[in-house]
Amino acid sequence: MPYLNDAEGTMKRRVFLFGFAVIFLIGAGCVGPSRLEMDYGTSFNLIKFNQILHSEAEKNLEPVMELDGVSAQGSMEKYRKEFEKPSEMGYTPLAIGTILGVGKK
């Protein structure tokens, strides 16, 4: 054994390194959750919670009586008329990727 040829020594080194890599990967897989994993989804839940004004509102199935019919109809007509008139800008603001004709209709 003290007189190993080069091929045997290389093979033993490879087996040792492979075994070490396997043990390392198994050990790394057993690590507990990281700080990021523990807080995963917290910001989404906080935003959702802060946007809900009345958390018990889903249990109330009665219609909302805050806006009368005449006011609602006027609001909807005004909203629909906004889409009938042409844009006052005269150009398309989303034409960013074009090279020729930037800002032209």
Biopython code that builds the backbone (N, CA, C, O; Angstrom):
import numpy as np
from Bio.PDB.StructureBuilder import StructureBuilder

atoms = [
    (1, "MET", "N", (0.799, -1.196, 0.000)),
    (1, "MET", "CA", (0.000, 0.000, 0.000)),
    (1, "MET", "C", (0.850, 1.273, 0.000)),
    (1, "MET", "O", (0.447, 2.269, -0.601)),
    (2, "PRO", "N", (2.015, 1.267, 0.659)),
    (2, "PRO", "CA", (2.808, 2.482, 0.593)),
    (2, "PRO", "C", (3.310, 2.781, -0.813)),
    (2, "PRO", "O", (3.639, 3.924, -1.131)),
    (3, "TYR", "N", (3.369, 1.750, -1.656)),
    (3, "TYR", "CA", (3.857, 1.951, -3.017)),
    (3, "TYR", "C", (2.695, 1.885, -4.005)),
    (3, "TYR", "O", (2.634, 0.984, -4.841)),
    (4, "LEU", "N", (1.799, 2.820, -3.908)),
    (4, "LEU", "CA", (0.666, 2.854, -4.838)),
    (4, "LEU", "C", (1.121, 3.475, -6.148)),
    (4, "LEU", "O", (1.880, 4.443, -6.183)),
    (5, "ASN", "N", (0.629, 2.881, -7.214)),
    (5, "ASN", "CA", (0.952, 3.533, -8.479)),
    (5, "ASN", "C", (0.031, 4.738, -8.661)),
    (5, "ASN", "O", (-0.909, 4.918, -7.887)),
    (6, "ASP", "N", (0.282, 5.532, -9.638)),
    (6, "ASP", "CA", (-0.424, 6.796, -9.827)),
    (6, "ASP", "C", (-1.907, 6.579, -10.108)),
    (6, "ASP", "O", (-2.728, 7.383, -9.667)),
    (7, "ALA", "N", (-2.269, 5.542, -10.811)),
    (7, "ALA", "CA", (-3.667, 5.287, -11.164)),
    (7, "ALA", "C", (-4.483, 4.948, -9.921)),
    (7, "ALA", "O", (-5.612, 5.415, -9.771)),
    (8, "GLU", "N", (-3.909, 4.130, -9.022)),
    (8, "GLU", "CA", (-4.636, 3.778, -7.798)),
    (8, "GLU", "C", (-4.813, 4.989, -6.899)),
    (8, "GLU", "O", (-5.884, 5.174, -6.322)),
    (9, "GLY", "N", (-3.798, 5.806, -6.771)),
    (9, "GLY", "CA", (-3.880, 7.004, -5.945)),
    (9, "GLY", "C", (-4.915, 7.993, -6.483)),
    (9, "GLY", "O", (-5.661, 8.601, -5.715)),
    (10, "THR", "N", (-4.953, 8.145, -7.781)),
    (10, "THR", "CA", (-5.930, 9.045, -8.403)),
    (10, "THR", "C", (-7.337, 8.522, -8.185)),
    (10, "THR", "O", (-8.258, 9.290, -7.909)),
    (11, "MET", "N", (-7.500, 7.221, -8.308)),
    (11, "MET", "CA", (-8.832, 6.624, -8.120)),
    (11, "MET", "C", (-9.290, 6.787, -6.673)),
    (11, "MET", "O", (-10.456, 7.095, -6.426)),
    (12, "LYS", "N", (-8.405, 6.587, -5.735)),
    (12, "LYS", "CA", (-8.777, 6.733, -4.332)),
    (12, "LYS", "C", (-9.126, 8.186, -4.013)),
    (12, "LYS", "O", (-10.061, 8.460, -3.261)),
    (13, "ARG", "N", (-8.371, 9.104, -4.589)),
    (13, "ARG", "CA", (-8.697, 10.518, -4.388)),
    (13, "ARG", "C", (-10.067, 10.857, -4.954)),
    (13, "ARG", "O", (-10.826, 11.603, -4.335)),
    (14, "ARG", "N", (-10.389, 10.319, -6.117)),
    (14, "ARG", "CA", (-11.697, 10.582, -6.725)),
    (14, "ARG", "C", (-12.830, 10.013, -5.879)),
    (14, "ARG", "O", (-13.854, 10.667, -5.683)),
    (15, "VAL", "N", (-12.645, 8.795, -5.380)),
    (15, "VAL", "CA", (-13.669, 8.175, -4.535)),
    (15, "VAL", "C", (-13.839, 8.977, -3.250)),
    (15, "VAL", "O", (-14.959, 9.205, -2.794)),
    (16, "PHE", "N", (-12.711, 9.405, -2.667)),
    (16, "PHE", "CA", (-12.783, 10.205, -1.447)),
    (16, "PHE", "C", (-13.512, 11.526, -1.703)),
    (16, "PHE", "O", (-14.384, 11.904, -0.921)),
    (17, "LEU", "N", (-13.173, 12.231, -2.780)),
    (17, "LEU", "CA", (-13.823, 13.501, -3.100)),
    (17, "LEU", "C", (-15.304, 13.324, -3.415)),
    (17, "LEU", "O", (-16.130, 14.151, -3.029)),
    (18, "PHE", "N", (-15.636, 12.235, -4.122)),
    (18, "PHE", "CA", (-17.039, 11.965, -4.421)),
    (18, "PHE", "C", (-17.814, 11.687, -3.137)),
    (18, "PHE", "O", (-18.917, 12.202, -2.958)),
    (19, "GLY", "N", (-17.247, 10.880, -2.245)),
    (19, "GLY", "CA", (-17.894, 10.601, -0.961)),
    (19, "GLY", "C", (-18.061, 11.860, -0.127)),
    (19, "GLY", "O", (-19.104, 12.065, 0.495)),
    (20, "PHE", "N", (-17.039, 12.699, -0.113)),
    (20, "PHE", "CA", (-17.112, 13.956, 0.620)),
    (20, "PHE", "C", (-18.203, 14.858, 0.038)),
    (20, "PHE", "O", (-18.947, 15.488, 0.789)),
    (21, "ALA", "N", (-18.304, 14.925, -1.293)),
    (21, "ALA", "CA", (-19.329, 15.755, -1.933)),
    (21, "ALA", "C", (-20.731, 15.251, -1.605)),
    (21, "ALA", "O", (-21.635, 16.048, -1.351)),
    (22, "VAL", "N", (-20.913, 13.940, -1.609)),
    (22, "VAL", "CA", (-22.223, 13.369, -1.282)),
    (22, "VAL", "C", (-22.592, 13.681, 0.167)),
    (22, "VAL", "O", (-23.721, 14.088, 0.442)),
    (23, "ILE", "N", (-21.667, 13.498, 1.082)),
    (23, "ILE", "CA", (-21.930, 13.803, 2.494)),
    (23, "ILE", "C", (-22.230, 15.282, 2.676)),
    (23, "ILE", "O", (-23.118, 15.644, 3.449)),
    (24, "PHE", "N", (-21.494, 16.147, 1.967)),
    (24, "PHE", "CA", (-21.734, 17.592, 2.054)),
    (24, "PHE", "C", (-23.130, 17.946, 1.537)),
    (24, "PHE", "O", (-23.839, 18.726, 2.173)),
    (25, "LEU", "N", (-23.529, 17.393, 0.408)),
    (25, "LEU", "CA", (-24.845, 17.697, -0.161)),
    (25, "LEU", "C", (-25.980, 17.182, 0.724)),
    (25, "LEU", "O", (-27.008, 17.845, 0.862)),
    (26, "ILE", "N", (-25.803, 16.027, 1.311)),
    (26, "ILE", "CA", (-26.824, 15.504, 2.225)),
    (26, "ILE", "C", (-26.923, 16.394, 3.460)),
    (26, "ILE", "O", (-28.020, 16.697, 3.931)),
    (27, "GLY", "N", (-25.771, 16.809, 3.979)),
    (27, "GLY", "CA", (-25.770, 17.703, 5.139)),
    (27, "GLY", "C", (-26.375, 19.060, 4.813)),
    (27, "GLY", "O", (-27.085, 19.633, 5.640)),
    (28, "ALA", "N", (-26.108, 19.580, 3.628)),
    (28, "ALA", "CA", (-26.664, 20.878, 3.243)),
    (28, "ALA", "C", (-28.175, 20.790, 3.050)),
    (28, "ALA", "O", (-28.879, 21.780, 3.250)),
    (29, "GLY", "N", (-28.674, 19.636, 2.668)),
    (29, "GLY", "CA", (-30.116, 19.464, 2.484)),
    (29, "GLY", "C", (-30.875, 19.377, 3.792)),
    (29, "GLY", "O", (-32.093, 19.559, 3.806)),
    (30, "CYS", "N", (-30.202, 19.108, 4.873)),
    (30, "CYS", "CA", (-30.861, 18.960, 6.168)),
    (30, "CYS", "C", (-30.875, 20.255, 6.971)),
    (30, "CYS", "O", (-31.329, 20.267, 8.115)),
    (31, "VAL", "N", (-30.389, 21.334, 6.392)),
    (31, "VAL", "CA", (-30.365, 22.612, 7.085)),
    (31, "VAL", "C", (-31.793, 23.131, 7.190)),
    (31, "VAL", "O", (-32.588, 22.946, 6.269)),
    (32, "GLY", "N", (-32.124, 23.776, 8.301)),
    (32, "GLY", "CA", (-33.461, 24.312, 8.511)),
    (32, "GLY", "C", (-33.778, 25.457, 7.567)),
    (32, "GLY", "O", (-32.938, 25.858, 6.762)),
    (33, "PRO", "N", (-34.999, 25.985, 7.668)),
    (33, "PRO", "CA", (-35.398, 27.066, 6.762)),
    (33, "PRO", "C", (-34.609, 28.346, 7.026)),
    (33, "PRO", "O", (-34.270, 28.673, 8.163)),
    (34, "SER", "N", (-34.331, 29.053, 5.943)),
    (34, "SER", "CA", (-33.592, 30.312, 6.072)),
    (34, "SER", "C", (-34.551, 31.424, 6.488)),
    (34, "SER", "O", (-35.763, 31.224, 6.560)),
    (35, "ARG", "N", (-33.994, 32.577, 6.753)),
    (35, "ARG", "CA", (-34.811, 33.737, 7.144)),
    (35, "ARG", "C", (-35.766, 34.128, 6.020)),
    (35, "ARG", "O", (-36.906, 34.516, 6.275)),
    (36, "LEU", "N", (-35.304, 34.025, 4.789)),
    (36, "LEU", "CA", (-36.147, 34.345, 3.638)),
    (36, "LEU", "C", (-37.323, 33.382, 3.543)),
    (36, "LEU", "O", (-38.448, 33.805, 3.278)),
    (37, "GLU", "N", (-37.081, 32.106, 3.755)),
    (37, "GLU", "CA", (-38.152, 31.118, 3.682)),
    (37, "GLU", "C", (-39.163, 31.297, 4.810)),
    (37, "GLU", "O", (-40.355, 31.054, 4.620)),
    (38, "MET", "N", (-38.696, 31.717, 5.978)),
    (38, "MET", "CA", (-39.623, 31.900, 7.098)),
    (38, "MET", "C", (-40.539, 33.094, 6.857)),
    (38, "MET", "O", (-41.691, 33.085, 7.290)),
    (39, "ASP", "N", (-40.038, 34.130, 6.165)),
    (39, "ASP", "CA", (-40.829, 35.328, 5.902)),
    (39, "ASP", "C", (-41.494, 35.305, 4.536)),
    (39, "ASP", "O", (-42.038, 36.322, 4.106)),
    (40, "TYR", "N", (-41.467, 34.189, 3.852)),
    (40, "TYR", "CA", (-42.011, 34.114, 2.496)),
    (40, "TYR", "C", (-43.516, 34.385, 2.510)),
    (40, "TYR", "O", (-44.261, 33.702, 3.212)),
    (41, "GLY", "N", (-43.964, 35.373, 1.742)),
    (41, "GLY", "CA", (-45.371, 35.718, 1.651)),
    (41, "GLY", "C", (-45.841, 36.729, 2.672)),
    (41, "GLY", "O", (-47.004, 37.131, 2.640)),
    (42, "THR", "N", (-44.972, 37.154, 3.579)),
    (42, "THR", "CA", (-45.376, 38.092, 4.622)),
    (42, "THR", "C", (-45.766, 39.434, 4.034)),
    (42, "THR", "O", (-46.770, 40.013, 4.449)),
    (43, "SER", "N", (-44.998, 39.948, 3.074)),
    (43, "SER", "CA", (-45.318, 41.257, 2.499)),
    (43, "SER", "C", (-46.639, 41.203, 1.742)),
    (43, "SER", "O", (-47.420, 42.152, 1.805)),
    (44, "PHE", "N", (-46.905, 40.106, 1.022)),
    (44, "PHE", "CA", (-48.175, 39.971, 0.319)),
    (44, "PHE", "C", (-49.341, 39.970, 1.307)),
    (44, "PHE", "O", (-50.342, 40.652, 1.089)),
    (45, "ASN", "N", (-49.211, 39.219, 2.372)),
    (45, "ASN", "CA", (-50.287, 39.154, 3.360)),
    (45, "ASN", "C", (-50.492, 40.489, 4.061)),
    (45, "ASN", "O", (-51.629, 40.860, 4.351)),
    (46, "LEU", "N", (-49.412, 41.220, 4.340)),
    (46, "LEU", "CA", (-49.548, 42.540, 4.962)),
    (46, "LEU", "C", (-50.254, 43.529, 4.035)),
    (46, "LEU", "O", (-51.113, 44.292, 4.478)),
    (47, "ILE", "N", (-49.898, 43.517, 2.765)),
    (47, "ILE", "CA", (-50.538, 44.411, 1.808)),
    (47, "ILE", "C", (-52.017, 44.071, 1.675)),
    (47, "ILE", "O", (-52.864, 44.964, 1.655)),
    (48, "LYS", "N", (-52.324, 42.790, 1.584)),
    (48, "LYS", "CA", (-53.720, 42.368, 1.456)),
    (48, "LYS", "C", (-54.506, 42.765, 2.707)),
    (48, "LYS", "O", (-55.635, 43.245, 2.603)),
    (49, "PHE", "N", (-53.926, 42.569, 3.869)),
    (49, "PHE", "CA", (-54.601, 42.908, 5.115)),
    (49, "PHE", "C", (-54.838, 44.414, 5.221)),
    (49, "PHE", "O", (-55.901, 44.839, 5.674)),
    (50, "ASN", "N", (-53.863, 45.225, 4.810)),
    (50, "ASN", "CA", (-53.992, 46.676, 4.906)),
    (50, "ASN", "C", (-54.959, 47.254, 3.882)),
    (50, "ASN", "O", (-55.444, 48.371, 4.063)),
    (51, "GLN", "N", (-55.252, 46.522, 2.811)),
    (51, "GLN", "CA", (-56.183, 47.021, 1.812)),
    (51, "GLN", "C", (-57.628, 46.662, 2.133)),
    (51, "GLN", "O", (-58.543, 47.226, 1.533)),
    (52, "ILE", "N", (-57.851, 45.761, 3.044)),
    (52, "ILE", "CA", (-59.205, 45.368, 3.411)),
    (52, "ILE", "C", (-59.688, 46.290, 4.515)),
    (52, "ILE", "O", (-59.164, 46.275, 5.629)),
    (53, "LEU", "N", (-60.703, 47.100, 4.192)),
    (53, "LEU", "CA", (-61.202, 48.081, 5.153)),
    (53, "LEU", "C", (-62.048, 47.395, 6.220)),
    (53, "LEU", "O", (-61.828, 47.592, 7.415)),
    (54, "HIS", "N", (-63.010, 46.594, 5.790)),
    (54, "HIS", "CA", (-63.886, 45.885, 6.720)),
    (54, "HIS", "C", (-63.669, 44.386, 6.509)),
    (54, "HIS", "O", (-64.136, 43.816, 5.523)),
    (55, "SER", "N", (-62.968, 43.766, 7.429)),
    (55, "SER", "CA", (-62.649, 42.351, 7.245)),
    (55, "SER", "C", (-63.878, 41.454, 7.378)),
    (55, "SER", "O", (-63.869, 40.326, 6.886)),
    (56, "GLU", "N", (-64.915, 41.926, 8.022)),
    (56, "GLU", "CA", (-66.137, 41.136, 8.190)),
    (56, "GLU", "C", (-67.137, 41.366, 7.060)),
    (56, "GLU", "O", (-68.239, 40.818, 7.099)),
    (57, "ALA", "N", (-66.778, 42.160, 6.060)),
    (57, "ALA", "CA", (-67.706, 42.515, 4.986)),
    (57, "ALA", "C", (-68.098, 41.321, 4.126)),
    (57, "ALA", "O", (-69.178, 41.324, 3.535)),
    (58, "GLU", "N", (-67.264, 40.319, 4.043)),
    (58, "GLU", "CA", (-67.596, 39.168, 3.211)),
    (58, "GLU", "C", (-68.765, 38.366, 3.758)),
    (58, "GLU", "O", (-69.401, 37.617, 3.018)),
    (59, "LYS", "N", (-69.049, 38.511, 5.021)),
    (59, "LYS", "CA", (-70.165, 37.785, 5.624)),
    (59, "LYS", "C", (-71.494, 38.500, 5.405)),
    (59, "LYS", "O", (-72.553, 37.885, 5.528)),
    (60, "ASN", "N", (-71.448, 39.796, 5.081)),
    (60, "ASN", "CA", (-72.652, 40.575, 4.848)),
    (60, "ASN", "C", (-73.010, 40.483, 3.366)),
    (60, "ASN", "O", (-72.296, 41.033, 2.527)),
    (61, "LEU", "N", (-74.098, 39.802, 3.033)),
    (61, "LEU", "CA", (-74.480, 39.580, 1.645)),
    (61, "LEU", "C", (-75.531, 40.564, 1.152)),
    (61, "LEU", "O", (-76.044, 40.402, 0.044)),
    (62, "GLU", "N", (-75.863, 41.574, 1.936)),
    (62, "GLU", "CA", (-76.844, 42.560, 1.508)),
    (62, "GLU", "C", (-76.210, 43.511, 0.508)),
    (62, "GLU", "O", (-75.002, 43.743, 0.560)),
    (63, "PRO", "N", (-77.019, 44.078, -0.420)),
    (63, "PRO", "CA", (-76.439, 45.007, -1.399)),
    (63, "PRO", "C", (-75.979, 46.303, -0.736)),
    (63, "PRO", "O", (-76.481, 46.687, 0.320)),
    (64, "VAL", "N", (-75.030, 46.961, -1.366)),
    (64, "VAL", "CA", (-74.492, 48.213, -0.855)),
    (64, "VAL", "C", (-75.464, 49.330, -1.208)),
    (64, "VAL", "O", (-75.878, 49.447, -2.361)),
    (65, "MET", "N", (-75.832, 50.148, -0.232)),
    (65, "MET", "CA", (-76.812, 51.211, -0.436)),
    (65, "MET", "C", (-76.190, 52.596, -0.274)),
    (65, "MET", "O", (-76.855, 53.511, 0.211)),
    (66, "GLU", "N", (-74.947, 52.767, -0.664)),
    (66, "GLU", "CA", (-74.286, 54.041, -0.466)),
    (66, "GLU", "C", (-74.463, 54.994, -1.644)),
    (66, "GLU", "O", (-74.287, 56.199, -1.465)),
    (67, "LEU", "N", (-74.802, 54.515, -2.834)),
    (67, "LEU", "CA", (-74.930, 55.335, -4.023)),
    (67, "LEU", "C", (-76.301, 55.078, -4.641)),
    (67, "LEU", "O", (-76.625, 53.942, -4.987)),
    (68, "ASP", "N", (-77.114, 56.142, -4.780)),
    (68, "ASP", "CA", (-78.444, 55.948, -5.347)),
    (68, "ASP", "C", (-78.344, 55.729, -6.854)),
    (68, "ASP", "O", (-77.292, 55.965, -7.447)),
    (69, "GLY", "N", (-79.428, 55.282, -7.469)),
    (69, "GLY", "CA", (-79.436, 54.910, -8.875)),
    (69, "GLY", "C", (-79.130, 56.047, -9.821)),
    (69, "GLY", "O", (-78.420, 55.845, -10.806)),
    (70, "VAL", "N", (-79.645, 57.246, -9.554)),
    (70, "VAL", "CA", (-79.424, 58.392, -10.444)),
    (70, "VAL", "C", (-77.951, 58.786, -10.441)),
    (70, "VAL", "O", (-77.377, 59.040, -11.500)),
    (71, "SER", "N", (-77.344, 58.839, -9.281)),
    (71, "SER", "CA", (-75.923, 59.190, -9.179)),
    (71, "SER", "C", (-75.054, 58.129, -9.844)),
    (71, "SER", "O", (-74.087, 58.459, -10.530)),
    (72, "ALA", "N", (-75.388, 56.877, -9.648)),
    (72, "ALA", "CA", (-74.619, 55.795, -10.247)),
    (72, "ALA", "C", (-74.732, 55.836, -11.766)),
    (72, "ALA", "O", (-73.743, 55.632, -12.470)),
    (73, "GLN", "N", (-75.944, 56.101, -12.275)),
    (73, "GLN", "CA", (-76.136, 56.161, -13.721)),
    (73, "GLN", "C", (-75.348, 57.329, -14.312)),
    (73, "GLN", "O", (-74.716, 57.179, -15.358)),
    (74, "GLY", "N", (-75.378, 58.495, -13.651)),
    (74, "GLY", "CA", (-74.612, 59.640, -14.128)),
    (74, "GLY", "C", (-73.119, 59.373, -14.135)),
    (74, "GLY", "O", (-72.416, 59.768, -15.065)),
    (75, "SER", "N", (-72.644, 58.717, -13.120)),
    (75, "SER", "CA", (-71.215, 58.383, -13.054)),
    (75, "SER", "C", (-70.825, 57.431, -14.171)),
    (75, "SER", "O", (-69.781, 57.604, -14.799)),
    (76, "MET", "N", (-71.654, 56.428, -14.422)),
    (76, "MET", "CA", (-71.351, 55.462, -15.478)),
    (76, "MET", "C", (-71.406, 56.108, -16.857)),
    (76, "MET", "O", (-70.583, 55.788, -17.714)),
    (77, "GLU", "N", (-72.366, 57.015, -17.091)),
    (77, "GLU", "CA", (-72.440, 57.695, -18.387)),
    (77, "GLU", "C", (-71.204, 58.575, -18.607)),
    (77, "GLU", "O", (-70.647, 58.606, -19.704)),
    (78, "LYS", "N", (-70.787, 59.276, -17.578)),
    (78, "LYS", "CA", (-69.591, 60.110, -17.677)),
    (78, "LYS", "C", (-68.359, 59.250, -17.935)),
    (78, "LYS", "O", (-67.495, 59.619, -18.730)),
    (79, "TYR", "N", (-68.282, 58.126, -17.274)),
    (79, "TYR", "CA", (-67.166, 57.207, -17.458)),
    (79, "TYR", "C", (-67.125, 56.685, -18.890)),
    (79, "TYR", "O", (-66.050, 56.619, -19.487)),
    (80, "ARG", "N", (-68.272, 56.313, -19.451)),
    (80, "ARG", "CA", (-68.322, 55.785, -20.824)),
    (80, "ARG", "C", (-68.026, 56.863, -21.857)),
    (80, "ARG", "O", (-67.431, 56.566, -22.893)),
    (81, "LYS", "N", (-68.428, 58.111, -21.601)),
    (81, "LYS", "CA", (-68.174, 59.200, -22.544)),
    (81, "LYS", "C", (-66.693, 59.531, -22.637)),
    (81, "LYS", "O", (-66.244, 60.045, -23.662)),
    (82, "GLU", "N", (-65.934, 59.254, -21.607)),
    (82, "GLU", "CA", (-64.500, 59.521, -21.641)),
    (82, "GLU", "C", (-63.803, 58.708, -22.718)),
    (82, "GLU", "O", (-62.769, 59.130, -23.235)),
    (83, "PHE", "N", (-64.348, 57.554, -23.063)),
    (83, "PHE", "CA", (-63.727, 56.693, -24.060)),
    (83, "PHE", "C", (-64.200, 57.015, -25.467)),
    (83, "PHE", "O", (-63.619, 56.510, -26.428)),
    (84, "GLU", "N", (-65.238, 57.840, -25.626)),
    (84, "GLU", "CA", (-65.758, 58.174, -26.947)),
    (84, "GLU", "C", (-64.928, 59.262, -27.622)),
    (84, "GLU", "O", (-64.756, 59.224, -28.840)),
    (85, "LYS", "N", (-64.418, 60.212, -26.882)),
    (85, "LYS", "CA", (-63.657, 61.299, -27.488)),
    (85, "LYS", "C", (-62.215, 60.842, -27.734)),
    (85, "LYS", "O", (-61.677, 60.022, -26.990)),
    (86, "PRO", "N", (-61.594, 61.392, -28.802)),
    (86, "PRO", "CA", (-60.202, 60.996, -29.079)),
    (86, "PRO", "C", (-59.251, 61.562, -28.028)),
    (86, "PRO", "O", (-59.565, 62.513, -27.312)),
    (87, "SER", "N", (-58.113, 60.956, -27.967)),
    (87, "SER", "CA", (-57.106, 61.377, -27.000)),
    (87, "SER", "C", (-56.624, 62.785, -27.318)),
    (87, "SER", "O", (-56.417, 63.118, -28.485)),
    (88, "GLU", "N", (-56.446, 63.604, -26.308)),
    (88, "GLU", "CA", (-55.989, 64.980, -26.502)),
    (88, "GLU", "C", (-54.472, 65.048, -26.679)),
    (88, "GLU", "O", (-53.952, 66.083, -27.096)),
    (89, "MET", "N", (-53.769, 63.989, -26.377)),
    (89, "MET", "CA", (-52.321, 64.010, -26.459)),
    (89, "MET", "C", (-51.831, 64.042, -27.903)),
    (89, "MET", "O", (-50.831, 64.701, -28.186)),
    (90, "GLY", "N", (-52.492, 63.360, -28.813)),
    (90, "GLY", "CA", (-52.080, 63.347, -30.204)),
    (90, "GLY", "C", (-50.963, 62.364, -30.500)),
    (90, "GLY", "O", (-50.550, 62.249, -31.654)),
    (91, "TYR", "N", (-50.473, 61.671, -29.533)),
    (91, "TYR", "CA", (-49.452, 60.660, -29.745)),
    (91, "TYR", "C", (-49.722, 59.495, -28.818)),
    (91, "TYR", "O", (-50.471, 59.605, -27.848)),
    (92, "THR", "N", (-49.101, 58.391, -29.135)),
    (92, "THR", "CA", (-49.278, 57.196, -28.329)),
    (92, "THR", "C", (-48.152, 57.128, -27.312)),
    (92, "THR", "O", (-46.990, 57.020, -27.704)),
    (93, "PRO", "N", (-48.452, 57.186, -26.031)),
    (93, "PRO", "CA", (-47.374, 57.199, -25.042)),
    (93, "PRO", "C", (-46.673, 55.859, -24.889)),
    (93, "PRO", "O", (-45.617, 55.801, -24.260)),
    (94, "LEU", "N", (-47.223, 54.770, -25.442)),
    (94, "LEU", "CA", (-46.612, 53.455, -25.271)),
    (94, "LEU", "C", (-45.762, 53.044, -26.467)),
    (94, "LEU", "O", (-45.372, 51.880, -26.556)),
    (95, "ALA", "N", (-45.462, 53.950, -27.382)),
    (95, "ALA", "CA", (-44.644, 53.634, -28.548)),
    (95, "ALA", "C", (-43.165, 53.793, -28.211)),
    (95, "ALA", "O", (-42.451, 54.508, -28.915)),
    (96, "ILE", "N", (-42.705, 53.161, -27.182)),
    (96, "ILE", "CA", (-41.334, 53.325, -26.709)),
    (96, "ILE", "C", (-40.359, 52.514, -27.557)),
    (96, "ILE", "O", (-39.246, 52.968, -27.825)),
    (97, "GLY", "N", (-40.760, 51.340, -27.975)),
    (97, "GLY", "CA", (-39.836, 50.451, -28.673)),
    (97, "GLY", "C", (-39.656, 50.769, -30.142)),
    (97, "GLY", "O", (-38.826, 50.125, -30.785)),
    (98, "THR", "N", (-40.371, 51.713, -30.713)),
    (98, "THR", "CA", (-40.239, 52.006, -32.138)),
    (98, "THR", "C", (-39.100, 52.975, -32.380)),
    (98, "THR", "O", (-38.798, 53.818, -31.534)),
    (99, "ILE", "N", (-38.479, 52.856, -33.522)),
    (99, "ILE", "CA", (-37.377, 53.748, -33.870)),
    (99, "ILE", "C", (-37.878, 54.854, -34.799)),
    (99, "ILE", "O", (-37.620, 56.035, -34.569)),
    (100, "LEU", "N", (-38.593, 54.458, -35.843)),
    (100, "LEU", "CA", (-39.109, 55.435, -36.789)),
    (100, "LEU", "C", (-40.519, 55.810, -36.390)),
    (100, "LEU", "O", (-41.292, 54.946, -35.977)),
    (101, "GLY", "N", (-40.862, 57.045, -36.501)),
    (101, "GLY", "CA", (-42.211, 57.494, -36.222)),
    (101, "GLY", "C", (-42.503, 57.582, -34.742)),
    (101, "GLY", "O", (-43.638, 57.350, -34.325)),
    (102, "VAL", "N", (-41.525, 57.907, -33.951)),
    (102, "VAL", "CA", (-41.751, 58.033, -32.517)),
    (102, "VAL", "C", (-42.650, 59.235, -32.255)),
    (102, "VAL", "O", (-42.346, 60.347, -32.685)),
    (103, "GLY", "N", (-43.732, 59.017, -31.564)),
    (103, "GLY", "CA", (-44.636, 60.097, -31.211)),
    (103, "GLY", "C", (-45.624, 60.461, -32.290)),
    (103, "GLY", "O", (-46.409, 61.388, -32.097)),
    (104, "LYS", "N", (-45.624, 59.778, -33.416)),
    (104, "LYS", "CA", (-46.572, 60.063, -34.486)),
    (104, "LYS", "C", (-47.740, 59.104, -34.409)),
    (104, "LYS", "O", (-47.606, 57.979, -33.927)),
    (105, "LYS", "N", (-48.875, 59.552, -34.882)),
    (105, "LYS", "CA", (-50.059, 58.692, -34.920)),
    (105, "LYS", "C", (-50.077, 57.872, -36.160)),
    (105, "LYS", "O", (-51.001, 57.085, -36.367)),
]
sb = StructureBuilder()
sb.init_structure("model")
sb.init_model(0)
sb.init_chain("A")
sb.init_seg("    ")
for serial, (resi, resn, name, xyz) in enumerate(atoms, 1):
    if name == "N":
        sb.init_residue(resn, " ", resi, " ")
    sb.init_atom(name, np.array(xyz, "f"), 0.0, 1.0, " ", f" {name:<3s}", serial, name[0])
structure = sb.get_structure()
